[in-house]
Amino acid sequence: MDVFEQVNNFIRWYRDLYGRTLYLENPLREGPREGEWMTTVARSGQVSTPLQQFKKEIENCMNCALGSSRTKFVFGSGNEQADLMFVGEAPGRDEDLQGVPFVGRAGQLLTRLLQSIQLNRSDVYIANILKCRPPNNRDPLPEEVEKCLPYLHRQIELVQPKLLVALGRVAGQNLLNTTESLKNLRRKIWQFQNTPLIITFHPAYILRYPNMMDAALEDMKFIRKHYQHYKA
């Protein structure tokens, strides 16, 4: 495979995953886009959004043991003024390596699920309960959630979505502080600090149990319906 074919394959993969939006970890630009809420970081002289500033404040976090084992801090990505925000449980291997949430197989499936309701990743914001990968992708421990959840709360405050979607049991239970099963949490409208919340399958679960894809697509229709309602 020559270099041109490799580049073309990468571009196709990236477009399928992110749409036509190019994400850079430290984007360089002369100034803010029209209508974008920007603030100046006095010490560096660079212009950044409140979310970018918040990331800089916490990206070296060592409040729990995961800080010493991570490769990269996985903050969040997407439209910082999105009306729709998705929350997963924790980074996996690919996310730990790249520092971006939902970039592995589960992320690619999430992209396709979004496309099923006419949305792109550039339309939404995506974050996780934890910012660092747990060993062997195990469930987050209570003490890890306790240290990391306030970071997610602040992200939600800054994005100000009109609708939240929790991906999977772990994310849903931690946002609602409940032990209810995913079966009992799905297809309902909950409230997280006055923001409507819907809970659906984690894409990784669909990869393990492909027969649940139809149910996941129905959940996405439910999300789309209420997203249009709250956005109106």
Secondary structure, 3 states (H helix, E strand, C coil): CCHHHHHHHHHHHHHHHHCCCCCCCCCCCCCCCCCCCCEECCCCCCEECHHHHHHHHHCCCCCCCHHHHCCCCCCEEECCCCCEEEEECCCCHHHHHHCCCCCCHHHHHHHHHHHCCCCCHHHCEEEECCCCCCHHHCCCCHHHHHHHHHHHHHHHHHHCCCEEEEECHHHHHHHHCCCCCHHHHCCCCEEECCEEEEEECCHHHHHHCHHHHHHHHHHHHHHHHHHHHHHC
